[in-house]
Amino acid sequence: MSYSVKLNGITKKYKMHRQNSDKLKDIILPGGYGEDFYAIRDLTFEAGKGDVVGIIGVNGSGKSTFSNLVANITPPTSGEIDVKGDVSLIAVSAGLNKELTGRENIELKLLMMGYKKNKIEEMKPDIIEFADIGKFIDMPVKKYSSGMKSRLGFSISISVDPDVLIVDEALSVGDKTFADKCLVKMNEFKERGKTIFFVSHSNGQMKKFCNKALWLEHGTIREYGPMKEVMPHYEAFIKEYKSWSKEEKRRFREEGTKKQEGLATAESASSEEKEKRKKSWILF
């Protein structure tokens, strides 16, 4: 199977600034200013045509950063990303201008994607019908609920028929009826060999819809493979995590923060620590 999305050694580093003046220092001073924070570190993986990849991981693991990198919203600090075809990111209010109406946002987004005025007029009725937000289509987006923003964003994104679709928590808001309608549409994409990345806190949706899972932890890949193999490992980890004491959870978060701040890396861990961690998961 040929790949449609390929990441090779992707790292995304940010500078942590405590106050606005630090941002100016970061620009002026040689080598920058502020602590490094690695939202994503050294990611290498491929997704093929027809793959539906569930992106899993606890909060702060790098899921949204991953989505923005593949969608080319933010550039990587280092490494290469190769995406074959057009990409569309669906996230709550992503790319919507809150001062414009829903109808105006449809026109603006499609114009920015290169569509001509006559084609936009042709596409608009189907987008409005799918969004199904009634009279709110002619009201400013700033008056929308998060569910309405999700409906409009999803409707616009699927209308452009992308080769790679990224759904980042867009189905976590709003009603179940609309979520089910979206899943039906995504299944149509799946049958047509599109590549889909699905970010959701609903493990049930993941297992029902995705055939692969990418488990991110502290900005690195913990596991990648078939959903039926990876998800049981992740669910076992979550069950274990919930049983930890506050102190154990604090240590886990601190360890991750150190890695993402560059104070420690997976590569710098001792062989004894790596083997201990490996053994702790060998039963799953």
N, C-alpha and C positions, 0 to 999 in steps of 0.2 A: 504493500500500500504506500503510495507516494504521500509525502507530508504536505499539509496545507499551512501549518504554523510550526516554525522551528526557532527555538531560542538556544543560543550558544554563549554560555558564560555571562549571562545577563546580571548586572548589578545596578541597583538604584540607590544612590547615596544622597542624603539630605544633610544640611547643616542645622543644628538646633540652636536657635537664638532666643535668649531670655528677654530681650527688649529690642525695640525698633532700631536703636542706634547700633546694635550688633550686626544688623543686616548691612548697614553702610560700611562697617569695618570689614565685613566679609568681602565686599567688593573692592575696597581700597588696599587692604593688607596683602602682601605676598603670601600665597598659600591659604588665603581665606581666614575666617575667624568663626569660632563656634565649634561645638562638639559634633563629630560625625555620627550620623545615624543611618544604618543600612536597612532600608525597608525591604529590599530584596538583595540577596547575595549569591552570585555565581550559579544562576539557574540555567540548566541545560536540559532540554526535553523537546519532544516532537509530538504533534497531534496530526492524525491523518484525516483524509476526506471521509465524512460520515461519522467521525468520532464525536461523541457527546461527553464532554469531560466535566465532571463535578469538581469544583474547587472547594476543598474543605480545610478547616483549621479554626482554632479559637480566635477571638478578637485580637487584632494586632499582628496576625501571622503574615500579612502581606497580600491578602486576597484582592483587595481593591487596587492596590498598586500594580499587581500582576495584570488586572483587567485594563488599567489605563495604559500600561506599557504595550500590550498586544494591540490595543485600539489606536496606538500612536498619539495618545493625548499628552503623555509625558515621555520624553526621550530617556533612554537608559544612560547611566553614567559610564558604563563600559559594557562590552559584549555586542552581539549582533542578533537582530530579530528579522526573520524572513517570513512574511505573510503573503501567500498567493491569493490575490483577489481582493475584493472590497470587504472592509470590516465595519460592523455596526455595533455600537455599545448601547445597551439599554440599562439605564440606572435611574433611580428616582430623580426627576427634574434635570437629568443630565442634558446639557446643551439648550435648556429652555430659558428664554428671557422672561423674567417674572413681570416686567412692565408691559409686555405685549400680550395680546389675547391668544387663545389657543389656535385660532385660525391664522393669525399673523405669524405665530411660531411655526406652524406647518409650512407656510410659504417661505419664511426665512431659512429654515433648516434645509429645505429642498433646493432653494436657490444656492445656498452655500455648498451643496453637494453637486452643483453643476446642472441641475434640471432647468429646462426652459419654461417660460411662463405658461404656455399652452399645455405642456405635459403636467405641470403642477396642478392646473385647473382640472385636468383629467383624473389625477390621483387623489385629489382632496376629498371627494365624497366618500370613497372607500375608507380613508383614514379616519374621517369624522365618524362614520358608521361603526367602525371597529372600536374606537375609543369610547363611544356611547356615554358621553358626559352631558348630553342635553344642551340647554341654553348656556352652560358654562363655556362652551367653545368660543363664545364671543365676549368672554369676560377676561380680565387680566389674570395671568397665571398665578400672581401673588395671592389671589383669593382662592386658589385651588387647595384641596386637601392633598396629602401625600399620595393617596390612592388615585386621585384624578391626574396628578402629574405623571404617575406611573402609567396610567392608561394612555395618556397622550403620547408620552415618550415611546412606549412599546409600539403603538400604532404607527408612528412615523418611521421608526427603525425597521420594522418588518416590511413596510411598503416599498423600501428601496431594494429588496431582495438581495441581501448581502451574501457573500461567499462564506464569511466567518461572522457568527453572531455571538455576542457576549452579553449575558443577562446577569447583572450584578444586583442582587437583592430586589429586583424590580417586582417580583411576585410575592414579596413578603408583606406588602401593604395592599389594602383594598380587599374586595370580597372574593370568596372562593369561586364564584361563578366566572368572574373575569380571569382568575388564575387558570381555571380549567380551560377556558377558551384560548388563552395564550399557549398552554401546553399542547393543545390540539394543533395550533399553528406551528409551533416549534417541531412537533412530530412530522408535519408535512416537510419542513426543512430537512429534518433528519433523513427522511425517506428519499429525498433528492440528493443526498450526499454532501450536505452542508456540514461545516464544522461548527460545533456549538460549545461554548464555555458557560457553565451554569454555576453561579454563586448563590447559595441559599443556606439558611439555617435549618431548613426542613430536610432532615435526612430521609424522610418518607418520599418527598418529591425527587430527591437525588436518586434513590434506589429504583424508583419507578421509571425515571426518564433517562438517566445517564448509563453509559456502558463502561466508562472509565472514571477514575478518581485521582485527583492530584492533591495530596495532603501537604500543606505548607505549615511549617513551624518555625517561628522566629525568622521569617524571611528566606528560609531554605526549604528544599524538598525533603520531606520526611519519608514519603512513599508515593509511588506512581504506578498504576497498573489497572487491571480490571476492577470494576466497582465491587463485584461480589467477593473479591479478595481484600481490597483496601478498606472498604467501609467497616467490616467487622473489627479490624484492627483499630480504626479510629473510634468506633463506638466503645470498644473495650478501654481505650485510653480515656475517653470522656467519663466513663463510669468510674475508672480509677481516680481521675482528677477530682471528681465530685466527692470522693471519699477521703481526700487528703485534708489534713488540718490546715488552718490559716497560715501557719508557719511554713508548711510544705509548699503550699500554693505560692507564698511570697518568695521562697527560694527559687521555685521554678520560673517565676516572672523575672526575678533579678538575674538569673542565669541567662535568660533570653535577652534581656536588656543589655547585658554586658556584651553578648555576641553582636547585637545589632549596633552597639556603640563602637564596635571595633576593639573593645578591651580584651575580648577573648573570641576565638573562632572555633568552629568545629574541627578545623585542621590542627589547632594548637592543643586540643584536648589530648591527654595522655592515652597511650594504647590501653592502659588498664581501665580508664574511664569509658573508652569506646566499647571495650569488650563487656564491661558491666552493663552498659546500656543495651547492647545487643542481646545479651542473655536475658535481660528483663522482659524482652518482647518475643522471645523464641517460642513461647507457648501459643501465641496468637496465630 
